[in-house]
Amino acid sequence: MEQAAYRSERSSGMFFVSDVQTTAPETFKTPLQERVYDTLGKLGISFERVDTDEAITMEDCTEIDARLSMDMVKTLFLCNRQQTTFYLFITRGDKPFRAKDFSAALGVARVSFAPTELMQSMLGTTIGAATVFSVLLESARGVQVVFDKDVCAQAFYGCSDGTTTGYMKIATDRIVGDLMAFAKCAPIIVEV
């Protein structure tokens, strides 16, 4: 019965978002997702989370934002032309991305989106699941995290838990401060 209701809701265009939860999922879909919740527990960082239908675009996040009473960030995996320098750029979900402005703010050569296969091998995620939590992986050690100043000014940080079906709300200062320090990651904060 539940599956039938689920299918009919999706076919009518509704997007499933669970009730808000404050504990980790019972089972994990990826090694990164498990590491996310393990790290939050170790650091004593509280969170609210929801399970959802697969969310790939910022438009998919509208219902998630409403349920968690926050605004989802947009996390972009970028690289230089030679694919030797990588950036994880975190900006507001409603803010358009302009490679020219990003490059100018950092004083670097023009960047573009990194290839999908590198997202999986370096960040441990697929398209739609890019997350700041990838800094917890050894494979992401060379990736420079760049926060848009506007994100840092928000009280809450909304992001993927490393999957396209799990999203969370955390105090922004716990992400920018505690998580980055734990991961030994020195982020750059820019105004774009």
Secondary structure, DSSP 8 states (H G I E B T S, - for coil): -HHHHHHHHHHTT---B---B-S--SS-SSHHHHHHHHHHHHHT---EEEEBS---STGGGHHHHHHHTS-BEEEEEEE-TTS-SEEEEEEETTS---HHHHHHHHT----EE--HHHIIIIIS--TT---GGGGGSGGGTTEEEEEEHHHHTSSEEEEESSSSSEEEEEEHHIIIIIIHHHTT---EEE--
